[in-house]
């Protein structure tokens, strides 16, 4: 298998392949200049990164940004609605940009008008609201709104506007329109002027399939009808995806409405689009609201309003984003300068996608099974039928689909940026993946929503993987992607180079209902440590002394695993027999700073949010966005130590002087700010310029340390608290999902055996803040507090488990092996949440405490079938 992979690798490097001699040579690059030089000069930030989500958003070039910045610093642009010199300059420049846009699409102001919008979605909404719909009534069958099912969500959403106007909406499948064309289905009556609108994409944003531009004239002329109804058809061509890599000639293909987004073409500015409206249709558009700049005259006290004569002035409410409009000029200039024009981009990107498609579709497992399943309506024979997009799912050697979330996580370890899900195109997703409407509803009931990571439900995919090329994409990008697929699917599993890896394991994805039975910890006898383990076991950890601060941020040891017999009292208490029984806590960890190194303790207090000070702080960038090891692996090198007696946290890092941070804020000086953790809003405060400077020096970029405000309560999501007693709500610190994570040491040992290596202590830090709850005494007081925790579900691992916590280096093979061993579901560990906590007496967790796994027979007094029974963990 490894030999076959190597041979495929050699084939990928041989780009000078034998093409069909009847096909003209494919174009690659943009003339005599080196594409690699262009990448290095204009897109240096891509070094080491393979960006393959150009259909989502392409990237701006360095010279484009520099040219625009220079323009802004050399000129004064005022509000275009004013009459001063700077405002006149803005107005005239904006009008020049309108002409430039029209010229780009091979048309003029005589035929089309440009209405600037907030994007293509806003342009679609404008058409839906302004089109001259005729509602159904006693004397009229009403207008029809038809759209291709292979359309973006923003097109389908137009139907809610038409529905409110009592206008019928009809989805049309691509195959139905193709068959209608073959039948030459038409409904032409020149005397019937009832307006209908048909919307379709020039290029599917799901698969990259390109639909015929000839449909525009065929539908407008009545020669081809989406549905059999009399009237006059207008056509909206959704060109947002198409024009990002292909020229569109509106002098030939005269659609009535053409929405576009400019960031799809040259990356910047975002949030700016346009609606190109044919001037023969413009007078038909109706408008209700009028904003600043759209009125020739109006009265505030009477119903008197005269709109501006220009269609653009009528529909551009308020002051447009004029600086962004001016930026478009620099985008067009730079694109032309770097590539020579969109025709060259079209040929270049198609060369890459055709090459990648042929290589990808030829990959097979040793048993002959395909490695991927590609979703396409074309054979990638020409850029007329296919854009630079490939949509697919990865298969295992038995033909089962590997969830897109797993593929995405693996790709990120190779620094490959791609897109997963349904891509805001449910119609195409259903059609290609065979998802019925009933399945969509069931998936939603199961908790799946657009944009989440629930990639497989009952073995059926909920989405797929998409790669797409842009004008600066290179052959190296294509081959890096193909090597990634080969490495993760065809590489001999016995040949993985194994390196040390470690992770902050509670900063990962949400739990699911799967695998909740796999929660039994093991009894661990600490008598068979390896020499490396003996050395690390001697490290000082937080013990019963409240002044100890030299705790070691290390991982748990790999120990022998044995079983113990249940006692009669355990059976009486409902402790599960067999695999589930009484066990002990072997290691206890908390992570004071989110995504930084672990702080190992032997005894620690418990609060409402879990272990005291666990995930109370986090590092944020200059924009206030939380950093994790996914973006900044060196976070693992930051080692926090907490001294409860002195009320300080000491932070250390190699090459830096230790720095102290107080455990609690000064309420008079703390300035509260808003932050987000896993879509939850949290109140935090900045820990000061001193620690900010320390972190910024270490990371080489501006950073801040912030702490969750002590008087802010972040409630756990409902799905985590549904079985809690009435009136109680679990609260969270800055953790992602749950208060605790339980890891079975036998699972770690098993993973080590899979990896076929001798690891030793401290190199696979998968035990995070605690291994389960514990009861103990507070400073010698004979008061015990017992905790009961609800099992929420498995922890879905992300790529952070592949980061060596000693060096910050990535090793993607850890994730790959765990994926293979867990049947492509990378779950490891179980999330727990305490169901009740009496803080009237001090409560501690301690290493060595006994743990009982208890079967909960019913929830809220209602008997449940065995399949729905829950397990609680009690200490």
Helices and strands as residue ranges (DSSP letters): H 2-13, H 35-42, G 44-46, E 50-51, H 62-74, H 85-104, E 112-117, H 120-130, E 144-148, H 153-156, H 158-164, E 168-172, H 174-183, E 195-201, H 215-220, E 232-238, G 242-244, E 257-261, H 263-266, E 273-278, H 279-282, E 295-299, E 304-307, H 311-315, H 322-339, H 342-362, E 372-374, E 389-395, E 401-402, H 404-413, E 416-417, E 419-421, H 426-433, H 437-445, E 456-457, E 460-461, E 464-468, H 475-489, G 493-495, E 523-525, H 531-537, E 560-562, H 568-572, E 583-584, E 588-590, E 599-601, E 603-607, E 610-611, E 617-621, G 633-637, E 639-643, E 648-652, E 659-662, E 672-677, E 680-686, H 689-699, E 703-708, E 714-715, H 718-721, E 731-732, E 740-742, H 745-755, E 788-796, G 799-802, H 813-821, E 827-836, E 844-846, E 850-856, E 858-859, E 862-863, G 866-868, E 870-874
